Amino acid sequence: MDKIYLDNAATTPLSEEVIDAMVGIMKTNFGNPSSTHSFGQEAKILLENVRRQIADYLHVTPAEIIFTSCGTESNNMIIKSCVEHLGIERIISSPLEHKCVSESILEMKNRKGVEVNYIRPDEKGDIDLSKLEELLKASDKKTLVSLMHANNEIGNIMDIKKAAEICKAHNALFHSDTVQTMAHMDLDFSDVAVDFASCSAHKFHGPKGVGFAFIRKSTGLKGIITGGPQERSLRAGTENVAGIAGLGKALELSLDNMEVYAGHIQEIKDYAIERLSMDIPGIKFNGRSAQKNSLYTVLSALLPYKNPLIGLQLDMKGIAISQGSACSSGASKPSMVMMMVLSEDEMDSCTPLRISFSHLTTKEDIDALVNALKEISDDLVIEKTNAEHR
Ligand code: PLP
């Protein structure tokens, strides 16, 4: 059975070119970038080239890019260091954030007594930025605002340029979790006044275990992992040289092909919306995910029946898909994001399904998903009819 992968918001398959680049580096460039001899310097040059490449993409300076192990580490570092080192007394965020952001904020509330204000999204999952302005006006406390760029479950995109302008106007620092948009969209941080952002290579066909944090120099943020002077003393520990080479190659491929990939994926997403709407009566789409102004890689569907086993049943039919984000899909209760966008009735009687695409996804993959869903719902109807006659 050929397996079908529709969980690209959780992670993406590594590109062949990325694997080749990493293997090449592992074989030939094993030096420690902090060593002063030629082996070390060769590794250091590689790191600095990738750092420059990222900085060019984001229109920032290379010194503002700090390599980390993943998106989770970048977000933890930014939020915790803002409290530990920059005197942040209040954080404004929303219930839509990824757990690595929401748990970091909660930890700062519990351990450091930071005040936390949440902006509740509307039923479409949008954040009303006038509420951000109201909250900022209401207090003089030193504030960090943490609002994600694109939501990993429903694909809503937030206007980070406008959010950043509001934060600047009120002297607040602004962090945006950009893990789902880095390398998928053009980002220009010379025009968007965001102070901190995050990236994870495995979301765009790079390796796991490597990412970076964007830290605007003017903020003076310090690191939280102490040790050697790596990464301008902001993140101690020998860098993952092969991983960073893989990140660089994956970024290069994504940027070179962005228009083509985005066009293809949007076409696949439109096809999925059309086929699902036609073949699964009563299906709905959550948040803004079925609209053109959403993240093109994510479609959040709501099946018109309750079936907590849907992920398992699809997996048995060779289709890998998740019901929410990868870190909450194993949990039995609905995710916070779903609680925000679904009514109680929908939560009791429907099943969310997150379909997420890459440039490798085909229309045949979508046909297979639709057919599998039809088989599963037909089985449900037969079971229900049998139960009624028993
Ligand atoms: N932020 C968002 C929006 C994500 O989707 C993810 C991963 O699912 C992360 C952060 C965490 O990234 P990583 O898996 O690199 O720790």
Boltz pocket constraint, residues with backbone or C-beta under 6 A from the ligand:
constraints:
  - pocket:
      binder: B
      contacts: [[A, 9], [A, 10], [A, 69], [A, 70], [A, 71], [A, 72], [A, 73], [A, 98], [A, 100], [A, 148], [A, 150], [A, 151], [A, 152], [A, 177], [A, 179], [A, 180], [A, 199], [A, 200], [A, 201], [A, 210], [A, 211], [A, 325], [A, 326]]
      max_distance: 6.0
